[in-house]
Amino acid sequence: MSSEAFLTDFHQVAAIGATPAGGVERQAATPEDKELRDWFAAFAAARGWPVRIDSIGNMFALVEWRPGADFVLVGSHLDSQPLGGRFDGAYGVVAALHAADRLAARVARDDPPEHNLAVVNWFNEEGSRFAPSIMGSSVFAGLLDEQEMLQVTDLSGVTVAEALDSIGYRGADERPTPVAYAEIHIEQGPVLEREGIALGAVDRSWYTQKLDVEVLGEQSHTGATAMADRRDALVAASKVVVLVHDVTAEFEPESIVSSVGHLTLEPNSPIVVPRRVHLVADIRANAPEIVQQARALLLERIAAVAREHDLTIDVRDFDVRPVQCFPEQGLELSEKVAADLGVGIRRINTMAGHDSVAMNRIVPALMLFVPSIDGVSHCEREFTSDEQMVVGVDALTEATWELLQGGLDEEAAK
């Protein structure tokens, strides 16, 4: 029945902000995000769990057995990409709520564990409306300045603070003190499905580097300006986009990925040569030196584009994330849980960023993956079967139980 209850709740959540093609649109601090946050709060209230909301919009549902004890945090995020998939993030939060519900029932029949439990919904993990991504957990971990993040604006000029106020989710509550963190997520890649393995134990993250690129040309009339006299920012920007894509060919296959997924232009009129284009390049690799070499090549080639088109291209580094290695003790714990459940598991890198990567900077973190069909994510076609999700909830429940009993305390003490 507990698996049926989880699936009922998961599919109910997937209906909030649902798109006609089977995805969801719940960007951070939108009305759809508020509706799902209200659902989270109601789930907790129905079980008597107090909910704290901190000043960057993170939500914590507290299951307390020992007053004054630290907390094992478990969760993910409820916001989505535009036209995103219904599994990314939300699966991890709903799974965490149901794991907590199961464990609360277990503790009611037994002695309380060493630590308390907090289910967390992190604010703005996706970073689609407000950049950078992984915002809420990074502020919690002290990796980003909270006041700076509250003043970040979306494309309409709305700040994070204003957006959170508008949905009633900028709080002032004290944050729980963590001792460990656990998260389950869809893989967003093809490995587990290809190998027919039920679970992945994340052992390390890839190095990530973003480039903020501003191309500054000159605005002019598309019909009246001779081609030789144009300083078209969009033409130059289009060459930068191709450069970012093509730089991966300079390295070993599958060692680096890069893309431009965000671009705005001014004045964005059909009869005006663009004067300014802003874009963000995202470079990720399994080793820092690969990203640094790719960055150097791009800076050199982007400078050549600027000279060719007689305009200015400014490039700024931001959102640089080092490789994070997850604790061996947590990997072994995950493998033991899988063995006890009788399901397969393998160690796996995460190329994508996750809240667990930020949390692993301050406490021992454990992250599990379940398969993604065709390895696709951040799109409406994203899919993981009910059976695959249920296995993940079972694994998260048992892994969290081990953490509550002090399963990573020795790692935390280092």
Phi, psi and chi 1 to 4 in degrees:
 res  aa     phi    psi   chi1   chi2   chi3   chi4
   1 MET       -  -33.2  -71.4  -60.7  -66.1      -
   2 SER   -65.8  -35.2   59.2      -      -      -
   3 SER   -67.0  -40.3  -66.4      -      -      -
   4 GLU   -63.9  -39.2  -66.9  174.6   12.4      -
   5 ALA   -64.2  -42.1      -      -      -      -
   6 PHE   -60.3  -48.3  160.5   74.9      -      -
   7 LEU   -63.5  -38.7  -69.2  171.3      -      -
   8 THR   -60.0  -46.5  -63.3      -      -      -
   9 ASP   -67.1  -42.2  -78.8  -15.7      -      -
  10 PHE   -59.8  -45.6  175.7   80.2      -      -
  11 HIS   -72.5  -26.3  -67.5  -62.7      -      -
  12 GLN   -67.2  -43.6  178.7 -176.7  -14.4      -
  13 VAL   -60.9  -39.8  161.6      -      -      -
  14 ALA   -64.5  -18.2      -      -      -      -
  15 ALA   -81.3  -14.5      -      -      -      -
  16 ILE   -82.9  115.1  -62.0  173.5      -      -
  17 GLY    77.2   19.1      -      -      -      -
  18 ALA   -64.3  144.7      -      -      -      -
  19 THR  -103.2  157.7   62.7      -      -      -
  20 PRO   -58.8  -26.9  -25.7   34.8      -      -
  21 ALA   -91.4   11.0      -      -      -      -
  22 GLY    96.9    5.0      -      -      -      -
  23 GLY  -100.1 -160.2      -      -      -      -
  24 VAL  -140.4  156.4  -65.2      -      -      -
  25 GLU  -132.4  101.5  175.4  119.1   14.1      -
  26 ARG  -139.9   66.6  -68.6 -169.8  -57.5 -103.4
  27 GLN   -68.8  160.7  -64.8 -168.9   67.2      -
  28 ALA   -58.3  133.7      -      -      -      -
  29 ALA    60.1   32.6      -      -      -      -
  30 THR   -98.7  170.1   58.6      -      -      -
  31 PRO   -57.2  -34.9  -29.3   36.9      -      -
  32 GLU   -67.4  -39.4  -66.1   78.3   15.4      -
  33 ASP   -62.8  -42.1 -174.1   26.0      -      -
  34 LYS   -59.5  -43.6  170.4 -177.7  165.9   47.9
  35 GLU   -60.7  -40.8 -174.8  176.6   -9.3      -
  36 LEU   -74.3  -33.9 -166.2   43.7      -      -
  37 ARG   -62.8  -40.2  -74.6  166.6  165.6  -93.2
  38 ASP   -61.9  -38.5  -69.1  -14.0      -      -
  39 TRP   -63.2  -43.9  179.8   91.9      -      -
  40 PHE   -57.9  -48.0  177.6  102.8      -      -
  41 ALA   -63.3  -38.6      -      -      -      -
  42 ALA   -68.0  -38.0      -      -      -      -
  43 PHE   -58.5  -46.2 -174.4  103.7      -      -
  44 ALA   -66.3  -44.7      -      -      -      -
  45 ALA   -61.2  -36.8      -      -      -      -
  46 ALA   -64.2  -18.8      -      -      -      -
  47 ARG  -109.3    5.3  -70.9  152.8  179.1   82.7
  48 GLY    76.0   20.3      -      -      -      -
  49 TRP   -91.4  120.9  -56.9  -17.7      -      -
  50 PRO   -66.2  146.9   21.6  -30.0      -      -
  51 VAL  -115.0  126.7  173.6      -      -      -
  52 ARG  -104.3  143.0  -65.0 -176.6 -169.8  174.5
  53 ILE  -125.1  121.3  -55.9  164.6      -      -
  54 ASP   -89.3 -177.2   71.8    8.0      -      -
  55 SER   -79.5   -3.2   47.3      -      -      -
  56 ILE  -110.7    9.1 -164.4   67.4      -      -
  57 GLY    91.1    5.6      -      -      -      -
  58 ASN   -68.6  142.4  -62.3  -39.9      -      -
  59 MET  -113.7  136.9  -61.0  178.1   68.9      -
  60 PHE  -129.9  117.7  -54.0   91.2      -      -
  61 ALA   -95.7  118.6      -      -      -      -
  62 LEU   -98.7  128.7  -53.5 -175.7      -      -
  63 VAL  -115.5  101.7 -172.2      -      -      -
  64 GLU  -109.5  127.0  -64.5 -174.5   80.0      -
  65 TRP  -113.5  -28.6  -61.3  -69.3      -      -
  66 ARG  -125.5  102.2  -65.6 -175.3 -178.5  -86.9
  67 PRO   -55.4  129.9  -25.5   35.0      -      -
  68 GLY    89.5  -10.8      -      -      -      -
  69 ALA   -77.0  156.2      -      -      -      -
  70 ASP   -72.1  172.8  -69.8  -16.2      -      -
  71 PHE  -118.0  140.0  -73.1   81.6      -      -
  72 VAL   -84.9  121.7  171.1      -      -      -
  73 LEU   -94.3  137.6  -90.8   58.0      -      -
  74 VAL  -143.1  133.3   56.3      -      -      -
  75 GLY   164.7 -156.6      -      -      -      -
  76 SER  -169.7 -135.0 -167.6      -      -      -
  77 HIS  -138.9  153.3   61.4   95.3      -      -
  78 LEU  -105.4  -11.8  -67.0  175.1      -      -
  79 ASP   -76.5  160.2   66.3  -48.0      -      -
  80 SER  -130.9  169.5   81.7      -      -      -
  81 GLN   -74.9  161.0  -69.9  -71.5  -25.1      -
  82 PRO   -62.5  133.6   11.9  -18.1      -      -
  83 LEU    50.0   45.5  -61.5  177.8      -      -
  84 GLY   -89.8 -175.8      -      -      -      -
  85 GLY   -90.6  158.9      -      -      -      -
  86 ARG   -85.5   -4.4   61.8 -170.8 -173.2  -86.8
  87 PHE   -98.5  -35.4  -59.3   85.9      -      -
  88 ASP   -60.1  114.6 -179.5    3.2      -      -
  89 GLY    87.0  -59.7      -      -      -      -
  90 ALA   -60.7  -37.6      -      -      -      -
  91 TYR   -55.7  -44.9  165.3   59.7      -      -
  92 GLY   -64.8  -35.3      -      -      -      -
  93 VAL   -73.1  -46.6  176.0      -      -      -
  94 VAL   -64.5  -39.4 -179.6      -      -      -
  95 ALA   -61.2  -42.3      -      -      -      -
  96 ALA   -65.2  -41.0      -      -      -      -
  97 LEU   -61.2  -42.5  -73.0  168.5      -      -
  98 HIS   -74.1  -33.9  -83.0  -94.4      -      -
  99 ALA   -61.3  -43.5      -      -      -      -
 100 ALA   -63.4  -40.2      -      -      -      -
 101 ASP   -62.0  -43.8 -159.7   22.4      -      -
 102 ARG   -63.4  -43.1  -64.0  178.4 -173.4 -177.8
 103 LEU   -70.7  -34.4  -65.7  174.7      -      -
 104 ALA   -62.4  -40.0      -      -      -      -
 105 ALA   -66.1  -37.0      -      -      -      -
 106 ARG   -65.4  -43.7 -174.9  179.9  -59.8 -179.0
 107 VAL   -67.0  -31.9  172.1      -      -      -
 108 ALA   -61.4  -22.3      -      -      -      -
 109 ARG  -102.0    1.6  -56.6 -172.9  -60.1  -91.9
 110 ASP  -145.5 -176.2 -155.3  -18.9      -      -
 111 ASP   -73.2  149.0  -66.4  -28.4      -      -
 112 PRO   -67.6  149.6   22.2  -31.9      -      -
 113 PRO   -75.6  179.3   28.3  -33.8      -      -
 114 GLU   -66.5  -33.9  -67.5  -64.2  -44.7      -
 115 HIS  -122.5  159.4  -57.2  -64.6      -      -
 116 ASN   -83.1  173.3  -65.8  -42.5      -      -
 117 LEU  -127.7  137.6  178.5   60.4      -      -
 118 ALA  -132.6  124.8      -      -      -      -
 119 VAL   -91.5  128.2  178.7      -      -      -
 120 VAL  -119.0  138.8   57.0      -      -      -
 121 ASN  -112.0  106.9  165.8   36.7      -      -
 122 TRP   -78.2  142.1  -60.7  111.1      -      -
 123 PHE   -77.9  135.9  172.2   68.9      -      -
 124 ASN    52.1   50.7 -170.9   42.4      -      -
 125 GLU   -66.9  -35.8 -168.7  -87.4   -7.1      -
 126 GLU   -72.0  -34.0  -65.8  -67.8    0.9      -
 127 GLY    70.2   18.0      -      -      -      -
 128 SER   -78.9  -39.7   55.7      -      -      -
 129 ARG   -86.4  -40.6 -177.8 -179.2 -179.7 -169.0
 130 PHE  -125.8  120.3  -58.9  104.6      -      -
 131 ALA   -94.2  144.0      -      -      -      -
 132 PRO   -88.7  172.2   33.9  -36.7      -      -
 133 SER   -75.4  174.4   59.5      -      -      -
 134 ILE    53.6   41.0  -43.7 -178.9      -      -
 135 MET   -72.7  -52.1 -175.8 -179.9  -73.6      -
 136 GLY   -63.0  -46.0      -      -      -      -
 137 SER   -70.5  -31.1   55.8      -      -      -
 138 SER   -70.3  -36.3  -65.7      -      -      -
 139 VAL   -65.6  -44.8  167.4      -      -      -
 140 PHE   -56.4  -41.2 -179.0   95.3      -      -
 141 ALA   -82.3   -2.2      -      -      -      -
 142 GLY    78.6   17.5      -      -      -      -
 143 LEU   -89.8  -22.0  -52.9  176.3      -      -
 144 LEU  -127.0  146.2  -66.6  174.6      -      -
 145 ASP   -76.6  123.8 -178.5   83.0      -      -
 146 GLU   -62.1  -44.4 -179.0  173.4  -47.9      -
 147 GLN   -65.1  -37.1  -66.0  -51.6  -49.1      -
 148 GLU   -64.0  -42.6  -71.9 -178.3   14.6      -
 149 MET   -66.6  -35.5  -67.0  -56.3  101.5      -
 150 LEU   -65.3  -21.3  -73.0  169.0      -      -
 151 GLN   -97.6   -0.4  -63.9  -50.5  -50.5      -
 152 VAL   -62.8  139.7  169.0      -      -      -
 153 THR  -113.3  154.9   60.2      -      -      -
 154 ASP   -88.2 -173.9   64.7    9.9      -      -
 155 LEU   -67.2  -17.1  -67.7  177.4      -      -
 156 SER   -93.9    0.6  -60.2      -      -      -
 157 GLY    87.3    6.5      -      -      -      -
 158 VAL   -80.5  130.4  177.1      -      -      -
 159 THR   -81.4  161.6   66.9      -      -      -
 160 VAL   -56.4  -45.5  165.9      -      -      -
 161 ALA   -59.4  -45.3      -      -      -      -
 162 GLU   -64.0  -41.3  -69.0  167.1  -19.1      -
 163 ALA   -65.7  -43.4      -      -      -      -
 164 LEU   -65.2  -40.4  -75.1  170.4      -      -
 165 ASP   -61.3  -37.5  -76.1  -20.4      -      -
 166 SER   -67.2  -25.1   72.8      -      -      -
 167 ILE  -105.5    2.7   64.3  167.5      -      -
 168 GLY    75.2   28.5      -      -      -      -
 169 TYR  -126.7   31.4  -84.1   96.5      -      -
 170 ARG  -102.7  103.9 -179.4  154.5   69.2  118.0
 171 GLY   -96.9 -170.9      -      -      -      -
 172 ALA  -142.7   21.3      -      -      -      -
 173 ASP   -78.9  154.0  -66.0  -25.7      -      -
 174 GLU   -67.3  139.9 -179.2 -177.8   -1.6      -
 175 ARG   -82.4  140.9  -67.7  167.4  175.8  145.3
 176 PRO   -66.2  147.2   22.6  -31.8      -      -
 177 THR   -85.6  117.8  -58.7      -      -      -
 178 PRO   -87.8  151.0   32.7  -33.8      -      -
 179 VAL  -117.5  -22.1   67.9      -      -      -
 180 ALA  -162.8  165.6      -      -      -      -
 181 TYR  -140.2  141.1  177.1   73.5      -      -
 182 ALA  -134.0  145.3      -      -      -      -
 183 GLU  -149.0  141.4 -179.7  172.4    0.6      -
 184 ILE  -119.3  145.8 -164.9  162.7      -      -
 185 HIS  -154.3  156.4 -154.5  -80.3      -      -
 186 ILE   -68.6  150.1   59.0  170.0      -      -
 187 GLU   -64.5  -38.6 -179.3 -165.9  -15.7      -
 188 GLN    66.2   25.2  -58.2  178.5  -68.2      -
 189 GLY  -154.9  175.5      -      -      -      -
 190 PRO   -96.7   -2.3   35.1  -35.5      -      -
 191 VAL   -65.2  -51.6  175.0      -      -      -
 192 LEU   -63.5  -42.9  -64.7  178.1      -      -
 193 GLU   -64.4  -44.6 -176.6 -165.8   24.8      -
 194 ARG   -61.2  -37.3 -176.1  174.0   61.9 -149.4
 195 GLU   -94.5   -2.3  -62.5 -176.8    4.3      -
 196 GLY    66.2   37.6      -      -      -      -
 197 ILE  -111.8  137.8  -62.2  175.2      -      -
 198 ALA   -75.0  -34.8      -      -      -      -
 199 LEU  -136.0  149.1  -64.6  169.0      -      -
 200 GLY  -118.1  137.6      -      -      -      -
 201 ALA  -104.7  112.6      -      -      -      -
 202 VAL   -72.6  122.3  177.1      -      -      -
 203 ASP  -104.1  -24.3   53.9    6.8      -      -
 204 ARG  -161.7  157.2   70.8 -164.3  -61.0  -92.2
 205 SER  -104.5  158.7   63.7      -      -      -
 206 TRP   -82.3  155.8  -83.8   27.9      -      -
 207 TYR   -73.9  135.5 -170.9   92.9      -      -
 208 THR  -126.6  138.0  -60.2      -      -      -
 209 GLN  -140.3  126.6  157.0   84.7   70.7      -
 210 LYS  -110.8  146.9  -67.1 -172.1  175.0   70.2
 211 LEU  -118.5  124.9  -61.5  175.1      -      -
 212 ASP   -92.2  115.2 -174.3  -82.3      -      -
 213 VAL  -116.6  127.4 -177.4      -      -      -
 214 GLU  -120.8  119.2 -173.9  177.4   45.1      -
 215 VAL  -104.1  120.7 -175.6      -      -      -
 216 LEU  -116.2  109.0  -59.4  170.6      -      -
 217 GLY  -111.1 -140.6      -      -      -      -
 218 GLU  -137.0  129.5 -176.7  175.8   40.9      -
 219 GLN   -72.1  136.1 -176.1  170.8  -34.1      -
 220 SER  -159.9  173.7   60.5      -      -      -
 221 HIS   -78.9  128.3 -164.5  -58.4      -      -
 222 THR   -68.2  -25.0   57.1      -      -      -
 223 GLY   -93.9  -25.0      -      -      -      -
 224 ALA  -107.2   -6.8      -      -      -      -
 225 THR   -99.8  123.9  -53.4      -      -      -
 226 ALA   -60.7  147.7      -      -      -      -
 227 MET   -58.7  -38.2  -62.0  -58.9  -70.7      -
 228 ALA   -69.2  -19.0      -      -      -      -
 229 ASP   -97.3    1.7  -65.1  -25.6      -      -
 230 ARG   -86.6  144.6  -60.8 -175.5 -176.5 -159.2
 231 ARG  -124.0   74.5  -62.9  169.7   62.4 -132.9
 232 ASP   -82.2  110.4 -169.7  -35.7      -      -
 233 ALA   -66.0  -31.7      -      -      -      -
 234 LEU   -73.2  -37.4 -176.3   56.1      -      -
 235 VAL   -61.7  -45.6  170.0      -      -      -
 236 ALA   -63.7  -41.9      -      -      -      -
 237 ALA   -63.0  -36.6      -      -      -      -
 238 SER   -63.0  -35.3   68.1      -      -      -
 239 LYS   -69.0  -34.7  -65.8 -175.5  177.1 -178.7
 240 VAL   -64.0  -42.1  172.7      -      -      -
 241 VAL   -57.9  -44.6  171.2      -      -      -
 242 VAL   -66.8  -38.6  174.0      -      -      -
 243 LEU   -61.0  -42.8  -72.0  174.3      -      -
 244 VAL   -62.1  -41.1  171.2      -      -      -
 245 HIS   -66.6  -45.6  176.2  -85.5      -      -
 246 ASP   -77.2  -17.7  -71.2   -9.3      -      -
 247 VAL   -63.4  -23.6   74.8      -      -      -
 248 THR   -64.7  -24.0   59.6      -      -      -
 249 ALA   -67.4  -13.5      -      -      -      -
 250 GLU   -80.7   -4.7  -53.1  -77.3  -15.2      -
 251 PHE  -127.3  170.7  -57.4   90.1      -      -
 252 GLU   -59.3  141.7  -70.8  -65.8  -40.0      -
 253 PRO   -55.9  139.7  -24.9   33.9      -      -
 254 GLU    67.4   13.8  -61.1 -172.2   13.6      -
 255 SER   -97.4  -12.8   67.1      -      -      -
 256 ILE  -152.8  145.8 -178.9  171.5      -      -
 257 VAL  -132.1  151.2  -65.3      -      -      -
 258 SER  -154.9  154.8   64.5      -      -      -
 259 SER  -167.0  163.7   63.5      -      -      -
 260 VAL  -117.0  115.6  171.6      -      -      -
 261 GLY  -114.1   -4.0      -      -      -      -
 262 HIS  -134.3  127.1  173.8   81.6      -      -
 263 LEU  -150.0  132.0 -177.2  148.5      -      -
 264 THR  -130.5  149.9   57.2      -      -      -
 265 LEU  -136.7  154.0   67.9  151.1      -      -
 266 GLU  -128.2  142.7  -61.7  172.4    0.5      -
 267 PRO   -86.7    4.0   33.2  -36.4      -      -
 268 ASN    62.4   46.3 -159.1   20.6      -      -
 269 SER  -116.8  141.7  166.8      -      -      -
 270 PRO   -67.6  -12.9   21.0  -31.7      -      -
 271 ILE  -119.6   25.1   54.3  171.2      -      -
 272 VAL  -131.5  128.6  176.5      -      -      -
 273 VAL   -64.9  126.3  172.8      -      -      -
 274 PRO   -61.9  138.6  -23.9   34.8      -      -
 275 ARG   -97.5  -24.3   66.9 -178.6  179.6   86.7
 276 ARG  -147.0  135.6  175.9 -176.5  179.0  -89.2
 277 VAL  -130.5  133.3  175.5      -      -      -
 278 HIS  -115.3  131.5  173.0 -103.7      -      -
 279 LEU  -142.3  160.8   57.8   92.4      -      -
 280 VAL  -123.7  122.6  176.1      -      -      -
 281 ALA   -98.9  138.7      -      -      -      -
 282 ASP  -121.1  118.9 -175.1  -23.0      -      -
 283 ILE  -121.8  130.2  -46.6  166.8      -      -
 284 ARG  -138.7  141.1  -54.7  178.8 -170.4 -138.6
 285 ALA  -150.5  165.9      -      -      -      -
 286 ASN   -82.9    0.9   56.7   17.4      -      -
 287 ALA  -147.4  139.0      -      -      -      -
 288 PRO   -58.1  -38.8  -21.2   30.4      -      -
 289 GLU   -64.5  -28.9   56.7  -90.3   19.7      -
 290 ILE   -67.1  -45.7  -65.1  176.8      -      -
 291 VAL   -61.6  -42.6  171.7      -      -      -
 292 GLN   -65.1  -38.2  -70.1  154.2    7.2      -
 293 GLN   -66.6  -42.5  -68.9  168.2   25.2      -
 294 ALA   -63.0  -41.6      -      -      -      -
 295 ARG   -59.9  -45.3  173.6 -172.0  175.7  -82.8
 296 ALA   -62.1  -42.7      -      -      -      -
 297 LEU   -62.4  -42.3  -72.4  171.4      -      -
 298 LEU   -65.3  -43.1  -76.9  171.7      -      -
 299 LEU   -60.3  -40.2  -68.1 -179.4      -      -
 300 GLU   -65.5  -44.3  179.0 -177.6  -33.7      -
 301 ARG   -74.8  -34.4  -66.0  167.9 -175.5  177.4
 302 ILE   -65.6  -38.9  -71.5  170.6      -      -
 303 ALA   -61.2  -36.5      -      -      -      -
 304 ALA   -66.8  -37.6      -      -      -      -
 305 VAL   -63.3  -41.5  170.4      -      -      -
 306 ALA   -60.8  -42.8      -      -      -      -
 307 ARG   -66.4  -41.1  -68.7 -168.8  -62.3  -90.3
 308 GLU   -60.8  -37.1  177.1 -171.2   -1.8      -
 309 HIS  -103.4    5.6  -69.1  -87.0      -      -
 310 ASP    54.6   50.8 -171.5   26.1      -      -
 311 LEU  -143.5 -179.2   41.1   68.1      -      -
 312 THR  -108.8  135.0  -60.8      -      -      -
 313 ILE  -126.7  113.7  -55.9 -179.6      -      -
 314 ASP   -98.1  132.6  -65.6  -36.2      -      -
 315 VAL  -123.6  129.3 -177.6      -      -      -
 316 ARG  -127.6  132.7  179.3  179.4   65.2   86.7
 317 ASP   -74.7  139.4  -65.5  -40.6      -      -
 318 PHE  -158.4  165.1   82.2  107.8      -      -
 319 ASP    52.2   53.5 -159.1   12.5      -      -
 320 VAL   -89.2  124.2  179.5      -      -      -
 321 ARG  -122.7  118.4  -60.8  176.8 -169.2  162.7
 322 PRO   -71.0  164.3   26.6  -33.7      -      -
 323 VAL   -60.1  133.7  170.2      -      -      -
 324 GLN  -115.2  125.1  -79.0  -71.3  -59.1      -
 325 CYS   -98.1  126.4  -67.1      -      -      -
 326 PHE   -80.7  148.5  -73.5   72.8      -      -
 327 PRO   -63.8  138.4   18.2  -28.7      -      -
 328 GLU   -57.5  -37.5  176.1   65.6   24.7      -
 329 GLN   -60.9  -38.0 -167.1  173.6   -8.3      -
 330 GLY   -70.7  -36.0      -      -      -      -
 331 LEU   -64.2  -44.6  -63.6  169.0      -      -
 332 GLU   -65.8  -36.9  -67.3  174.5    0.0      -
 333 LEU   -62.0  -44.1 -172.7  156.0      -      -
 334 SER   -62.0  -41.0  -60.8      -      -      -
 335 GLU   -66.4  -37.2  -70.0  162.7  -13.2      -
 336 LYS   -65.3  -42.8  176.7 -176.4 -179.9  -62.4
 337 VAL   -60.6  -45.5  163.7      -      -      -
 338 ALA   -61.2  -42.2      -      -      -      -
 339 ALA   -62.9  -41.9      -      -      -      -
 340 ASP   -64.7  -32.6  -69.9  -15.5      -      -
 341 LEU   -83.1  -12.1  -67.8  172.9      -      -
 342 GLY    75.6   31.9      -      -      -      -
 343 VAL  -123.6  157.9  -61.7      -      -      -
 344 GLY   -78.9  152.4      -      -      -      -
 345 ILE  -149.2  148.9 -168.7  168.7      -      -
 346 ARG  -139.8  155.1   79.2 -178.1  -55.6  -87.8
 347 ARG   -77.9  145.1  -61.8 -171.1  180.0 -164.8
 348 ILE  -152.6  143.3 -169.9  169.7      -      -
 349 ASN   -78.5  155.1  -71.4 -179.5      -      -
 350 THR  -109.1  120.4  178.1      -      -      -
 351 MET   -82.4  -30.1  -61.5  160.5   68.0      -
 352 ALA   -81.9  157.5      -      -      -      -
 353 GLY   -84.5  149.7      -      -      -      -
 354 HIS  -145.1  161.6  -63.9  -72.9      -      -
 355 ASP   -60.0  -30.7  -65.5  -53.7      -      -
 356 SER   -62.7  -30.8   64.7      -      -      -
 357 VAL   -67.0  -41.2  177.2      -      -      -
 358 ALA   -66.8  -44.4      -      -      -      -
 359 MET   -66.7  -30.5  -70.8  -60.3  -66.7      -
 360 ASN   -65.0  -12.5 -165.9   50.5      -      -
 361 ARG   -75.4  -22.3  -60.0  -78.1  -68.8  -86.6
 362 ILE  -120.5  -23.5   60.5  168.7      -      -
 363 VAL  -143.6  159.4  -67.9      -      -      -
 364 PRO   -61.8  130.1  -16.7   27.9      -      -
 365 ALA  -118.8  147.3      -      -      -      -
 366 LEU  -125.6  131.1  176.7  155.4      -      -
 367 MET  -133.2  132.9 -172.7  167.0 -161.6      -
 368 LEU  -115.6  146.0  -64.6  168.6      -      -
 369 PHE  -114.8  148.2  -81.0  164.1      -      -
 370 VAL  -116.3  159.7  -67.3      -      -      -
 371 PRO   -64.6  151.6  -22.4   33.7      -      -
 372 SER  -114.3  123.7  -66.5      -      -      -
 373 ILE   -64.6  128.5  -57.2  -55.8      -      -
 374 ASP    62.8    6.0  -66.5  -23.9      -      -
 375 GLY    69.7   15.4      -      -      -      -
 376 VAL   -95.4  149.2  -62.0      -      -      -
 377 SER  -157.2  172.7 -176.8      -      -      -
 378 HIS    57.5   33.0  -76.8 -172.8      -      -
 379 CYS  -153.1  165.2   70.6      -      -      -
 380 GLU   -67.9  -19.8  -66.8  166.6  -61.4      -
 381 ARG   -80.8   -7.6 -167.9  163.7   67.7   86.3
 382 GLU   -49.4  134.2  177.8 -177.3  -83.1      -
 383 PHE  -155.5  139.6 -172.9   75.7      -      -
 384 THR  -139.4  136.0  -63.5      -      -      -
 385 SER   -72.7  160.0   72.0      -      -      -
 386 ASP   -57.1  -43.2  -74.3   -3.8      -      -
 387 GLU   -62.7  -41.5  -66.6   76.9   13.8      -
 388 GLN   -65.7  -39.6  -69.4  166.9  -31.0      -
 389 MET   -65.1  -41.4  -72.8 -165.0  -68.2      -
 390 VAL   -62.6  -41.9  164.7      -      -      -
 391 VAL   -58.4  -42.0  169.3      -      -      -
 392 GLY   -63.5  -39.9      -      -      -      -
 393 VAL   -64.1  -42.0  176.9      -      -      -
 394 ASP   -60.7  -43.8  -68.5  -16.0      -      -
 395 ALA   -66.8  -42.0      -      -      -      -
 396 LEU   -62.9  -39.7 -179.8   68.1      -      -
 397 THR   -59.1  -49.0  -58.7      -      -      -
 398 GLU   -71.7  -36.0  -61.7  -49.8  -41.8      -
 399 ALA   -65.4  -40.9      -      -      -      -
 400 THR   -64.4  -38.7  -56.8      -      -      -
 401 TRP   -59.3  -42.2  179.6 -111.9      -      -
 402 GLU   -63.4  -39.4  -65.5  -67.1  -29.8      -
 403 LEU   -66.7  -39.8  -60.9 -175.5      -      -
 404 LEU   -62.5  -29.6  -71.0  170.6      -      -
 405 GLN   -84.6    3.5  -56.9  -72.9   -6.0      -
 406 GLY    96.9   23.0      -      -      -      -
 407 GLY   -62.4  -22.5      -      -      -      -
 408 LEU  -121.3   16.9  -74.6 -179.0      -      -
 409 ASP   -63.3  -37.8  -76.1    9.5      -      -
 410 GLU   -64.3  -37.9  -70.6 -177.6   14.0      -
 411 GLU   -66.5  -40.0 -171.0   69.4   34.1      -
 412 ALA   -64.6  -29.8      -      -      -      -
 413 ALA   -78.0  -11.7      -      -      -      -
 414 LYS   -69.5      -  -69.0 -178.9  179.8  177.6
